[in-house]
Amino acid sequence: MRAASLNIRHSIFAIAVLIAGCMPQVDDHHDDGDDHGFVPVEITTIAGTGVAGFDGDGGPASAARLNSPIDVIEGPSSEIIITDFENHRVRAIDPDASVITTLAGTGMAAGDASLNHPAGVAVAADGVLYVAAWGEHRVYRYPPAGGREVIAGSGVSGCAPGSPSDPAALSTISFPRSLGLLGDDTLIFAEQGCHRIRQVTTRDTLGPFAGTGEAGYSGDDELAINATFNAAGTLVLPAFGMALSPEDPPDELYIADTENHVIREINLFTRRIETFAGTGVAGFADGPPQQATFNRPTHVFASGDHAVWVVDSGNHAIRRIDPLGTSVQTVAGTGSPGYNGDHIPAAQAQLNNPGCVIVTKGGDVLIADTGNHRVRRIASDSNRRGIDARAAN
């Protein structure tokens, strides 16, 4: 495959984790602030106009058009990297001038240097950018010096079992969603089309990591490789996202088990799996994680304070599990899809099929509001207030 150039404005270095409607029950899906002090404040838009399309490169991100942004990560220089899903591009927002540019992809789904529906991105310690091309059944590697190569996937969708000796670039994979890098630089990716998680070793071979490849809900308290997941009933948009915990090296892997309506957790030392939150029944209720309900969660994020954030796509909401693992809180979204404006309290803001949530190093909460073709932000003082309130208690 012909190499494609990649122009990355900032030098990219180590990132340990980078990261895929039901009306709520009465009024109990919003806590009375009893989530160890986290206080969501107003929501704004940092990228996208709300009109699907492509334009604006070289100008302000807020004036640019996006088309179904599905994943967001923060780069080492605080640049915001976005997978602009229907535009077949990876784009970045400069942290100083808020200018948006294209990092990878031509805007076409096929052809030299193209990306077919990029769904996930990650950055390695050596500066390599990884992109999961969901619609192309491939994972690409972009070195900082330029060019690209296929690291996993032949371009043909398939769920063959594979073995640790299989060359990753020649193996079939199906709808890769999100990416993560373990402490030994092993790349793992959630394979939505096959209900499992695969790993690409430092020798560029492909092997199993978690899941049997069969759809189901089993394996809790057992080895994760023998567990079953249900990644998505229909492959309309990316789902089955995952996130590593913030330690270096990470201790846990969290998985949005989408059609099972739960969040699963794998201990990376024992490789055993359990259900971390959710009952397995679709719903929209906050409370203790074992009693809280979700509706098709599609992505997760583990922030530096050890809170776990859930993209509850079926409820068009962002949920947060506090660092002690005792309470689920709805932070943004009302349960109904739509857009009712910015500069309003996040808990009163409508979202539309959100695809991703992250917490930046500065404490901002960023949301890929996929159906609204925007990237939204909950201001950093929401986290500052949460920290202050916990300290006061």
Salt bridges, closest charged atoms under 4 A:
ASP35 OD2 - ARG320 NH1 2.98
GLU42 OE2 - HIS343 ND1 3.33
ASP55 OD2 - ARG65 NE 3.03
ASP57 OD1 - ARG91 NH2 2.83
ASP71 OD1 - HIS299 NE2 3.79
GLU74 OE2 - LYS361 NZ 3.35
ASP84 OD2 - ARG91 NH1 2.91
GLU86 OE1 - HIS117 NE2 3.04
ASP94 OD2 - ARG9 NH1 2.68
ASP94 OD2 - HIS10 NE2 3.63
ASP112 OD2 - ARG2 NH1 3.06
GLU136 OE2 - ARG138 NH1 3.39
GLU149 OE2 - ARG141 NE 3.04
GLU191 OE1 - ARG196 NE 2.70
GLU191 OE1 - ARG198 NH1 3.02
ASP204 OD2 - ARG141 NH2 3.12
ASP220 OD1 - ARG264 NH2 3.12
GLU247 OE2 - HIS306 ND1 3.31
ASP257 OD2 - ARG264 NH1 2.72
GLU259 OE2 - ARG296 NE 2.71
ASP286 OD1 - ARG319 NH2 2.70
ASP305 OD2 - ARG320 NH2 3.43
ASP305 OD2 - ARG390 NH2 3.81
ASP312 OD2 - ARG319 NH1 2.64
ASP322 OD2 - HIS36 NE2 3.19
ASP342 OD1 - ARG376 NH2 2.97
ASP364 OD2 - ARG377 NH1 3.81
ASP369 OD2 - ARG376 NH1 2.68
ASP381 OD2 - ARG385 NH2 3.62
